[in-house]
């Protein structure tokens, strides 16, 4: 609310599937994993290996 952004317009990025990604989804946001340290993300979850990959992929989406 304070940001003036709807939950569905936000992307919450964390390193724990249940707490971060699923918690974000339960709040109406998109969730993504970062630094999965070898763990495979479920097919319905966006995952980034590191911050560089995350930044590159997000910037590509923003430029569209």
C-alpha positions in Angstrom: 0.0 0.0 0.0 2.7 2.5 1.0 4.5 1.9 -2.3 1.3 2.4 -4.3 1.8 -0.9 -6.0 -0.6 -3.8 -6.2 0.6 -7.2 -4.8 0.3 -8.8 -8.2 2.6 -6.2 -9.7 5.4 -7.2 -7.3 8.2 -9.8 -7.4 9.5 -11.1 -4.1 12.8 -12.8 -4.3 14.2 -15.0 -1.6 16.2 -18.1 -1.0 13.6 -20.3 0.8 10.9 -22.0 -1.2 8.3 -22.4 1.5 8.9 -19.2 3.4 9.8 -16.7 0.7 8.2 -17.9 -2.6 5.1 -19.6 -1.2 4.7 -16.8 1.3 4.8 -14.2 -1.4 2.3 -16.2 -3.5 0.0 -16.4 -0.5 0.1 -12.6 -0.2 -0.8 -12.2 -3.9 2.7 -11.5 -5.2 5.0 -13.4 -7.6 7.8 -15.2 -5.8 11.2 -16.3 -7.1 14.1 -18.2 -5.7 17.7 -17.0 -5.8 20.9 -19.0 -5.1 19.2 -22.4 -4.9 22.6 -24.0 -4.2 22.0 -27.0 -6.3 18.4 -27.5 -5.3 16.0 -27.7 -8.2 13.1 -25.3 -8.2 9.7 -26.7 -9.0 8.5 -26.0 -12.5 6.1 -23.4 -11.4 8.8 -21.3 -9.7 11.1 -18.8 -11.3 14.7 -19.4 -10.1 17.9 -17.4 -10.5 21.3 -18.9 -9.8 22.8 -15.6 -8.6 22.2 -11.8 -8.6 23.8 -11.3 -11.9 21.5 -13.7 -13.7 18.5 -12.2 -11.8 19.4 -8.7 -12.9 20.0 -9.7 -16.5 16.7 -11.5 -16.8 14.7 -8.8 -15.1 16.2 -6.1 -17.2 15.4 -8.0 -20.3 11.8 -8.1 -19.3 11.7 -4.5 -18.4 13.1 -3.5 -21.8 10.3 -5.3 -23.7 
